[in-house]
Structure formats: C-alpha cells, structure tokens
Amino acid sequence: MSVALQLQDQLVAWRRDFHQFAEPGWTEFRTTSAIITVLRDLGWDTVYGPELHDADARLGVPGADVLGAERERAVSQGADPELVEAMGDGFTGVLGVLETGRPGPVVCFRFDIDSNDLVELADDSHRPFLEGFTSVNEGAMHGCGHDGHAAIGLGLATTLTKLQDELGGTVKIIFQPAEEGVRGAHSIVAAGWFDDLDLFVATHLMANGEKGAIVTGADGYLASTKFDVTFTGVGSHAGGDPEKGKNALLAAASATLNLHAIPRHSAGASRINVGTFHAGEGRNVVPRTATLRVETRGESSEINEFMFDRAQDVIAGAATMYGVEYEVTVVGKADQESPSPELLPNIRDSFLGVHGVSAISDTSGIGGSEDATAMMKRVKERGGLATYVQIGMDTSWGHHTERFDVDEDMLAVGVEAETKIALGAGEFLAGR
C-alpha cells in the first residue's frame, strides 16, 4: 500500500474538519491556524500573516467589523489565539517550506482553502448532514472542494516529510486564501514568493466528471474582473417633492440593463453578469443609494479588458443620465494563462499507475475563472514551468451548490501523484 493510501483516514478527517468549520475568503483564521499547527509538527518552516502578503495588492477584503467577529469566532472554535492575532486584519493563508539542504529545484504546490457563501443543505440525502459534519458557520459552506484541497496539501506535506531523504532542493506548499472571487493570489505573488520557482502545480477536484479522470494541464479558464458599483444620489419625498431627488435606483437599473446589452466579442467567449442589486430605503422615498455586484469575463485577457472598459462606459452614462455620483471598486481579478506544454508529459507520468486513476488527458475547457493563473504567469515570466491539474470525481451535484460533496477517494490520488512530481522534479528539469 502506498504512503498516500495509508493516510486515507487522516485525509478524510482533515477534510471533514475543514468542511465543518467553513470560512470565506480572508476570514480563514481557524483553517490557517490548523494548517500551521500540522506543518510545524512536521518540521516545516511556515510563512503567514502580513509577511505572506503585499498588503496593497489584496483585493475584496471584508471590513474591520467582519474581520473582528470572524477572529473571535475562530478562537471560540479552537484556533490558536496567538496565530489568529498574528494574522491581523485577514492576512490568512500559509506557505509551508521544506528545505532539504541538498541541490535541486524549487517546486511549489498550491491548494486553496476558502469556502463559498452558501447555506448548506440540512437533509439526510446530503452526506455531510447525515454523518454530522455540515458547516456550523451560517452562510459559509465548502461548496467547491477547497476543504479537500487543504487536506491533500497536508497529506502531501506529511508524505514528503517521510520521504525527505529522497528529495533535493526546496518544496513549497501554498495554502491560499480567498480564491472565490479571484482575490487571494495576487498579494502573495506581489510579495515575491513565486519569484524563485522552477516548477509550479495548482490542483482542483472536479465534480460531475469521470471518477479518477485526470487533466494534466487544464486550460480555458476565463480572464475576469469582479467589481462593485455604488451609485449615490439625493433622497427626497416621493410624493411631496420628487423633483428634488436624484434617483440612484433608476441609474443602477439603467446600468444593469445596458451592461447586459454590451456586444459580445468576435475574437472569443465574453461574459458579463450583474449578480446582485440593492437599493432604496422605503416605498415613498426617492432612492439615494444603489449598489451592484458585477463581473466580466473573457476568453483572453484582452477580451475581458474590452468588456470591463465598456462596462465602465455604461455605468458612467447611467450616472450622468440620472445626475448621480458613482464609484467602481475592483474586488477581484484573474488573467488567462495556459499551462506549460513541456511540463505535461511529466505530470502524466506521475499519475500513471496511481491507484484510482481511470483516465488521463492533457487539456480541458472550463468556463470559470481562477486566480492561480496569476501564480502561473509569474512562474513562467521567471523562466519556470507551471500547470493546473484537475482530479475528476463522480458526484451527484456540481460546484457552488448547497448539495456539493467531495469524493474522498480522490484525496489520496492527489497526494500520491504530487509526491511523485516532487520526487522526480530534479531529474525531469535537469533533462529539459
């Protein structure tokens, strides 16, 4: 039996613990604390808190009131108070580093750790509810598999610790916060932690697919910009003196309709969506404020930029039409970035013969967006190789749904194959 399969019970236990205490982006205080504790026990060096991030490059960070409440909640649920304090205002996530002291490459694996803004199903048809590990944090649920990713990352660290005499160079494992909304990678990249990498692998468990189907170089992630729009007008009595008002709701409504009317781009896929719209205070008050949460996407970064630029024109026009002020705040972004083709045969070889793998392909179309592309881009700019691996699961429900669940059989698959990637990186890179 492989070392990874021997860890199966521990992998499941980690995954279910993270699932039960789900934490959205930039509030993963308990999750980060638990990961740091395991890494330290294994003898890994850890980088966390403000040292891990360029503070000015963080996107979509919650307000101080939310962060304060989430820190208290994390400590009440078992997080180390000193570690939580060190994370300050949402500087969550951790980089684990294993220095072998021997010559060799710098290899890095990335696993995201944040949850979704979802209310988890409380029904016996949902295994986490039936077996008692549904999220205890209201409105937060691991509906995308990041709980499984965190478990794979800890399993990989555990396995590489046992096999470190066979390693050369340096291994890094990044447990990234705030992937949802494509927010968390940029500040870690800006802090320089990806400037010395020779090989980088990001990993994602994929639902509604063939169990054990591996994609060695997932491509087709769309570039995206996530932004909030605030319209500010003038309130007035809707019956007594409506002419004195400047209607922020109507400006937002006009913007919403016309944002969806932006022409699609002929060079590739383009997307836009107004996800939320909040406005007004009462039926007899001309609305003085309105907010939209919007996203654009494009098959290339250039197409996404076209969509975002046109969106800003539409928003400005709607504000002018109704005489209101407006503000656009970017809260997340992702570029399009492709895997390094010369790396994919090595990834394929690492998954060959792994128990539970049923098929291996090199590419797949996605349609979503990922901020791991920022990490991939930086690694490639510095001369390294990078890819994005998918591990297929046979699940009844897709990502970002209240019924989502992880196929826990696939956790050991990720650990075993990525252990092989780390062990073989030196020989592979030397032969390039």
C-alpha positions in Angstrom: 0.0 0.0 0.0 1.3 3.5 -0.9 2.1 6.0 1.7 -0.8 8.2 0.5 -3.3 5.4 0.9 -2.1 4.8 4.4 -3.1 8.3 5.1 -6.6 7.9 3.9 -8.3 8.1 7.3 -6.3 11.2 8.2 -7.1 12.8 4.9 -10.8 12.3 5.4 -10.6 13.6 9.0 -8.8 16.8 7.9 -11.2 17.3 5.0 -14.3 16.9 7.2 -12.9 19.2 9.9 -12.3 21.9 7.4 -15.8 21.3 5.9 -17.5 21.6 9.3 -15.7 24.9 10.1 -16.0 26.5 6.7 -14.6 30.1 6.4 -15.0 32.5 3.5 -12.1 34.4 1.9 -9.8 36.5 4.1 -11.5 35.0 7.2 -9.9 31.6 7.2 -8.4 32.1 10.6 -9.2 28.7 12.1 -8.3 26.9 8.9 -5.0 28.6 8.7 -4.3 28.1 12.3 -4.9 24.3 11.9 -2.7 24.1 8.9 0.2 25.9 10.5 0.0 23.6 13.5 0.3 20.5 11.4 3.1 21.9 9.3 5.1 22.9 12.4 4.6 19.5 13.9 6.0 18.0 10.7 9.1 20.3 11.0 8.2 22.6 8.0 9.0 26.3 8.1 5.9 28.5 7.9 5.3 31.9 6.5 2.0 33.6 7.4 0.3 36.8 8.4 1.4 40.1 6.8 4.8 38.6 5.8 2.9 36.4 3.3 1.1 39.2 1.5 1.8 42.6 -0.1 -0.9 44.4 1.8 -1.5 46.9 -1.0 -2.3 44.1 -3.5 -5.1 42.5 -1.5 -8.5 42.6 -3.2 -12.0 42.3 -1.7 -11.0 42.2 1.9 -14.0 42.5 4.3 -14.4 45.4 6.7 -12.9 45.6 10.1 -16.2 44.7 11.9 -16.5 41.4 9.9 -12.8 40.5 10.4 -13.1 41.2 14.2 -16.1 39.0 14.6 -14.5 36.2 12.5 -11.3 36.3 14.6 -13.4 35.8 17.7 -15.4 33.1 16.1 -12.3 31.2 15.0 -10.8 31.3 18.5 -14.0 30.0 20.0 -13.9 27.1 17.5 -10.4 26.1 18.6 -7.9 28.3 16.6 -4.7 29.2 18.3 -5.2 32.8 19.7 -1.6 33.8 19.1 -1.7 32.6 15.5 -5.1 34.4 14.9 -3.7 37.6 16.3 -0.7 37.3 14.1 -3.0 37.1 11.0 -4.3 40.6 11.9 -6.8 42.1 9.5 -7.4 39.0 7.4 -3.8 38.1 6.4 -4.8 34.5 6.2 -3.2 31.6 4.4 0.2 30.0 4.9 3.2 29.0 2.9 4.9 25.8 4.1 8.6 25.4 3.2 10.7 22.2 3.3 14.4 22.9 2.8 16.3 19.7 2.1 19.8 21.3 2.2 20.7 19.4 -1.0 21.0 20.8 -4.5 17.8 20.7 -6.6 14.9 22.7 -7.9 12.3 24.8 -6.1 9.0 23.1 -6.5 5.7 24.6 -5.4 2.1 23.2 -5.0 -0.9 25.4 -4.5 -4.1 24.5 -2.6 -6.9 27.0 -1.9 -8.7 26.9 1.4 -11.7 29.3 1.4 -15.4 28.4 1.4 -18.4 29.7 -0.5 -21.2 32.0 0.5 -23.7 29.2 0.6 -26.3 27.8 3.0 -25.6 24.1 3.2 -28.4 21.6 2.8 -29.7 20.2 6.1 -31.2 16.9 4.9 -30.3 13.3 5.3 -29.8 13.0 1.5 -26.7 15.1 2.0 -23.9 13.0 3.4 -22.2 15.8 5.4 -25.5 16.3 7.2 -26.2 12.6 7.6 -22.8 12.0 9.0 -22.6 15.1 11.2 -20.0 17.4 9.6 -22.1 20.1 7.9 -20.8 23.6 8.3 -21.5 25.2 11.7 -20.9 28.7 10.3 -24.0 30.2 9.0 -23.9 31.2 5.3 -20.5 29.6 4.8 -20.1 26.2 3.1 -17.3 24.4 1.3 -19.2 24.1 -2.0 -16.2 23.8 -4.3 -13.9 21.3 -2.8 -11.4 23.6 -1.1 -11.7 21.5 2.1 -10.5 18.6 0.1 -7.7 20.6 -1.4 -6.4 21.7 2.0 -6.5 18.0 3.1 -4.5 17.0 0.0 -1.9 19.7 0.8 -1.5 18.5 4.3 -1.2 14.9 3.1 1.4 15.9 0.6 3.4 17.7 3.3 3.1 14.6 5.6 4.3 12.2 2.8 7.2 14.4 1.7 8.4 14.7 5.3 8.6 10.9 5.5 10.4 10.8 2.1 12.6 13.9 2.5 15.8 11.9 2.3 14.9 11.2 -1.3 14.3 14.9 -2.1 16.6 17.6 -3.3 16.2 21.4 -3.4 13.2 23.1 -1.8 9.5 22.2 -1.7 6.9 24.9 -1.1 3.2 24.3 -0.4 1.0 27.4 -0.5 -2.4 27.2 1.2 -4.1 30.1 -0.5 -6.9 32.2 1.0 -9.7 34.0 -0.9 -9.7 32.1 -4.2 -13.5 32.6 -4.5 -13.9 35.9 -6.2 -10.3 35.5 -7.6 -8.9 37.7 -4.8 -6.2 35.9 -2.8 -3.4 35.0 -5.2 -2.3 38.5 -6.2 -0.9 39.7 -2.9 1.1 36.6 -2.4 2.6 36.9 -5.9 3.3 40.6 -5.3 5.2 39.7 -2.1 7.7 37.7 -4.2 7.0 34.2 -3.1 6.8 32.9 -6.7 9.9 34.6 -8.0 12.3 31.6 -7.4 10.1 28.7 -8.6 11.3 26.2 -11.1 8.0 24.1 -11.2 4.5 25.0 -10.0 1.4 22.9 -9.8 -2.1 24.1 -8.8 -4.7 21.4 -8.1 -8.5 21.2 -8.2 -11.0 18.4 -7.5 -13.7 18.5 -10.3 -17.3 17.4 -9.8 -19.7 15.7 -12.2 -17.0 14.0 -14.1 -15.5 10.6 -14.5 -14.1 9.3 -11.2 -10.3 9.3 -11.4 -10.1 11.2 -14.7 -7.1 13.4 -14.6 -6.4 16.6 -16.6 -2.7 17.4 -16.5 -3.0 20.9 -17.9 -6.4 22.4 -17.5 -6.8 25.3 -20.0 -9.6 27.6 -20.9 -10.0 29.5 -17.6 -11.5 32.8 -18.5 -9.9 36.1 -17.6 -12.2 38.0 -15.2 -12.8 41.3 -13.4 -15.1 41.4 -10.3 -16.2 44.8 -9.3 -18.7 46.6 -7.1 -20.6 49.8 -8.2 -22.1 52.3 -5.8 -24.5 55.0 -7.1 -25.1 58.0 -4.8 -28.0 60.3 -5.5 -30.2 62.6 -3.4 -33.1 61.4 -1.4 -36.5 63.2 -1.3 -40.1 62.6 -0.6 -41.6 60.6 -3.5 -45.0 62.3 -3.1 -44.2 65.7 -1.7 -41.1 66.9 -3.7 -39.9 64.1 -6.0 -38.3 66.7 -8.3 -35.7 67.4 -5.6 -34.4 63.8 -5.7 -31.8 62.2 -7.8 -32.7 58.5 -8.2 -29.8 56.1 -7.6 -32.0 53.1 -8.1 -33.0 54.2 -11.7 -29.4 54.8 -12.5 -28.5 51.3 -11.3 -31.4 49.8 -13.2 -30.4 51.5 -16.4 -26.8 50.3 -15.9 -28.0 46.8 -15.2 -30.0 46.5 -18.4 -27.3 48.1 -20.6 -24.5 46.2 -19.1 -26.2 43.0 -20.4 -26.5 44.7 -23.8 -22.8 45.1 -24.3 -21.9 43.4 -27.6 -20.1 40.1 -27.3 -16.6 39.9 -28.7 -16.0 38.2 -32.0 -12.5 37.0 -31.1 -13.7 34.6 -28.4 -16.0 34.0 -25.4 -17.1 37.0 -23.4 -19.4 37.2 -20.4 -21.0 39.8 -18.1 -23.3 39.4 -15.2 -24.9 41.6 -12.6 -25.2 39.3 -9.7 -26.8 41.5 -7.0 -28.7 44.8 -6.9 -29.6 46.6 -3.7 -31.2 50.0 -3.5 -33.7 52.2 -1.6 -35.0 52.7 1.9 -38.8 52.9 1.6 -41.6 53.0 -0.9 -42.2 56.7 -0.5 -38.5 57.8 -0.7 -36.6 58.6 -3.9 -33.7 56.1 -3.5 -30.4 57.9 -2.7 -28.1 54.8 -2.9 -27.8 51.7 -5.0 -25.1 49.0 -5.3 -24.4 46.4 -7.9 -22.0 43.4 -7.8 -20.8 42.7 -11.3 -18.3 40.5 -13.1 -16.9 40.4 -16.6 -15.1 37.5 -18.2 -13.2 36.9 -21.4 -11.5 34.0 -23.3 -8.4 36.2 -23.3 -7.3 39.0 -21.0 -7.8 41.4 -23.9 -11.4 40.4 -24.4 -12.1 40.7 -20.6 -10.5 44.2 -20.7 -12.8 45.1 -23.6 -15.8 44.0 -21.5 -14.7 45.8 -18.4 -13.9 49.1 -20.3 -17.3 49.0 -22.0 -19.0 48.3 -18.6 -17.4 51.4 -17.1 -18.7 53.5 -20.0 -22.2 52.1 -19.4 -22.0 52.9 -15.7 -20.8 56.4 -16.3 -23.5 57.0 -18.8 -26.3 55.8 -16.5 -24.9 58.0 -13.7 -24.9 61.0 -16.0 -28.4 60.3 -17.2 -29.8 60.5 -13.7 -27.5 63.1 -12.2 -25.9 60.8 -9.6 -22.4 60.1 -8.5 -20.8 56.6 -8.9 -17.8 54.7 -7.7 -16.4 51.4 -9.2 -14.3 49.2 -6.9 -12.4 46.2 -8.3 -12.6 43.4 -5.7 -11.1 40.5 -7.7 -9.4 39.7 -11.0 -7.9 36.9 -13.0 -5.9 36.7 -16.2 -6.0 33.9 -18.7 -2.9 31.8 -18.6 -2.1 28.4 -20.2 -0.1 25.6 -18.8 3.5 24.9 -19.9 3.1 22.2 -22.6 6.6 20.8 -22.0 5.6 20.0 -18.4 2.5 17.9 -19.2 4.3 14.6 -20.1 5.9 14.7 -16.6 2.6 15.3 -14.9 1.1 12.4 -17.0 3.9 10.1 -15.9 3.3 11.0 -12.3 -0.4 10.0 -12.4 0.3 6.8 -14.4 -0.1 3.7 -12.1 -1.7 5.7 -9.2 -4.5 3.7 -7.6 -7.8 5.3 -8.5 -6.8 7.0 -11.8 -9.1 5.9 -14.6 -8.0 8.2 -17.5 -5.5 10.9 -18.2 -5.9 13.8 -20.7 -3.8 16.9 -21.2 -6.4 19.7 -21.7 -10.0 20.6 -20.9 -12.2 23.6 -21.4 -13.5 25.2 -18.2 -15.6 28.4 -18.5 -14.9 29.5 -14.9 -12.0 31.7 -13.7 -9.0 31.1 -11.4 -6.5 33.4 -9.7 -3.9 30.6 -9.7 -3.3 31.9 -13.2 -1.6 34.9 -11.6 0.8 32.4 -9.9 1.3 30.5 -13.2 2.0 33.7 -15.1 4.7 34.9 -12.6 6.4 31.5 -12.6 6.5 31.4 -16.4 7.8 35.0 -16.6 10.7 34.0 -14.4 11.6 31.0 -16.6 9.8 28.2 -14.6 7.2 25.7 -15.7 3.6 25.8 -14.4 0.4 23.8 -14.8 -3.1 23.3 -13.4 -4.2 19.8 -12.6 -7.8 18.6 -12.3 -8.8 15.4 -10.5 -12.2 14.0 -11.6 -14.9 13.0 -9.1 -18.1 11.1 -9.6 -20.6 13.4 -7.8 -24.3 13.9 -8.0 -24.1 17.7 -7.7 -21.9 20.3 -9.2 -19.7 23.0 -7.6 -21.2 26.0 -5.8 -24.4 24.2 -4.9 -25.8 23.5 -1.4 -25.6 19.7 -2.1 -21.9 19.6 -3.2 -19.8 16.9 -1.6 -16.2 15.7 -2.1 -15.4 12.2 -3.4 -13.0 11.4 -0.6 -11.5 8.5 -2.5 -9.7 11.1 -4.7 -7.8 12.7 -1.9 -5.1 10.0 -1.8 -4.8 10.2 -5.6 -3.7 13.8 -5.4 -1.3 13.1 -2.6 0.4 10.1 -4.3 0.8 11.7 -7.7 2.1 15.0 -6.5 4.5 13.2 -4.2 5.9 11.6 -7.4 6.0 15.1 -9.1 8.1 16.4 -6.2 10.4 13.4 -6.0 11.0 13.4 -9.8 11.3 17.2 -10.4 15.1 17.4 -10.2 15.7 14.7 -12.8 12.9 16.0 -15.1 14.2 19.6 -15.0 17.8 18.5 -15.5 16.8 16.7 -18.7 14.9 19.6 -20.3 
